[in-house]
Amino acid sequence: MLTTRAKIFSLTFLSIGILLLAGCPRRENIALINREPGRFAGHEIAIAGTVVSSFGVMGEGAFEVDDGTARMWVFSEKYGIPGKDARLVVVGRVQETFSIGGRHFPVILRETRRPHY
């Protein structure tokens, strides 16, 4: 039989786990996002992959992520621009039609946070 202390610890641990999972947006497949951008537009999602290209000035810019199914550009204002071959998870909102530095992107993920795993 569990002691009261063990029950409280278990319940606390379970509650924290549920809260952490509830705060994590669903990780999506880039190929699916590119096929159906309207389905994801305005929703916070996560993508994961390897940085294959980037450009920026003073911590603001864009980088391209490849998840093995397709590639997607990510616009970052606050989180810095990772270097080529960096592996990461990015959370953001899908936005259709975006321009930066004279370049136009039909679909982009506008970064809202970068989780640390």
Secondary structure as a PSIPRED ss2 file (coil, helix, strand):
# PSIPRED VFORMAT (PSIPRED V4.0)

   1 M C   1.000  0.000  0.000
   2 L C   1.000  0.000  0.000
   3 T C   1.000  0.000  0.000
   4 T H   0.000  1.000  0.000
   5 R H   0.000  1.000  0.000
   6 A H   0.000  1.000  0.000
   7 K H   0.000  1.000  0.000
   8 I H   0.000  1.000  0.000
   9 F H   0.000  1.000  0.000
  10 S H   0.000  1.000  0.000
  11 L H   0.000  1.000  0.000
  12 T H   0.000  1.000  0.000
  13 F H   0.000  1.000  0.000
  14 L H   0.000  1.000  0.000
  15 S H   0.000  1.000  0.000
  16 I H   0.000  1.000  0.000
  17 G H   0.000  1.000  0.000
  18 I H   0.000  1.000  0.000
  19 L H   0.000  1.000  0.000
  20 L H   0.000  1.000  0.000
  21 L H   0.000  1.000  0.000
  22 A H   0.000  1.000  0.000
  23 G C   1.000  0.000  0.000
  24 C C   1.000  0.000  0.000
  25 P C   1.000  0.000  0.000
  26 R C   1.000  0.000  0.000
  27 R E   0.000  0.000  1.000
  28 E C   1.000  0.000  0.000
  29 N C   1.000  0.000  0.000
  30 I H   0.000  1.000  0.000
  31 A H   0.000  1.000  0.000
  32 L H   0.000  1.000  0.000
  33 I H   0.000  1.000  0.000
  34 N H   0.000  1.000  0.000
  35 R H   0.000  1.000  0.000
  36 E C   1.000  0.000  0.000
  37 P H   0.000  1.000  0.000
  38 G H   0.000  1.000  0.000
  39 R H   0.000  1.000  0.000
  40 F H   0.000  1.000  0.000
  41 A E   0.000  0.000  1.000
  42 G C   1.000  0.000  0.000
  43 H C   1.000  0.000  0.000
  44 E E   0.000  0.000  1.000
  45 I E   0.000  0.000  1.000
  46 A E   0.000  0.000  1.000
  47 I E   0.000  0.000  1.000
  48 A E   0.000  0.000  1.000
  49 G E   0.000  0.000  1.000
  50 T E   0.000  0.000  1.000
  51 V E   0.000  0.000  1.000
  52 V E   0.000  0.000  1.000
  53 S E   0.000  0.000  1.000
  54 S E   0.000  0.000  1.000
  55 F E   0.000  0.000  1.000
  56 G E   0.000  0.000  1.000
  57 V E   0.000  0.000  1.000
  58 M C   1.000  0.000  0.000
  59 G C   1.000  0.000  0.000
  60 E E   0.000  0.000  1.000
  61 G E   0.000  0.000  1.000
  62 A E   0.000  0.000  1.000
  63 F E   0.000  0.000  1.000
  64 E E   0.000  0.000  1.000
  65 V E   0.000  0.000  1.000
  66 D E   0.000  0.000  1.000
  67 D C   1.000  0.000  0.000
  68 G C   1.000  0.000  0.000
  69 T C   1.000  0.000  0.000
  70 A C   1.000  0.000  0.000
  71 R E   0.000  0.000  1.000
  72 M E   0.000  0.000  1.000
  73 W E   0.000  0.000  1.000
  74 V E   0.000  0.000  1.000
  75 F E   0.000  0.000  1.000
  76 S E   0.000  0.000  1.000
  77 E C   1.000  0.000  0.000
  78 K C   1.000  0.000  0.000
  79 Y C   1.000  0.000  0.000
  80 G C   1.000  0.000  0.000
  81 I C   1.000  0.000  0.000
  82 P C   1.000  0.000  0.000
  83 G C   1.000  0.000  0.000
  84 K C   1.000  0.000  0.000
  85 D C   1.000  0.000  0.000
  86 A C   1.000  0.000  0.000
  87 R E   0.000  0.000  1.000
  88 L E   0.000  0.000  1.000
  89 V E   0.000  0.000  1.000
  90 V E   0.000  0.000  1.000
  91 V E   0.000  0.000  1.000
  92 G E   0.000  0.000  1.000
  93 R E   0.000  0.000  1.000
  94 V E   0.000  0.000  1.000
  95 Q E   0.000  0.000  1.000
  96 E E   0.000  0.000  1.000
  97 T E   0.000  0.000  1.000
  98 F E   0.000  0.000  1.000
  99 S E   0.000  0.000  1.000
 100 I E   0.000  0.000  1.000
 101 G C   1.000  0.000  0.000
 102 G C   1.000  0.000  0.000
 103 R E   0.000  0.000  1.000
 104 H E   0.000  0.000  1.000
 105 F E   0.000  0.000  1.000
 106 P E   0.000  0.000  1.000
 107 V E   0.000  0.000  1.000
 108 I E   0.000  0.000  1.000
 109 L E   0.000  0.000  1.000
 110 R E   0.000  0.000  1.000
 111 E E   0.000  0.000  1.000
 112 T E   0.000  0.000  1.000
 113 R E   0.000  0.000  1.000
 114 R C   1.000  0.000  0.000
 115 P C   1.000  0.000  0.000
 116 H C   1.000  0.000  0.000
 117 Y C   1.000  0.000  0.000
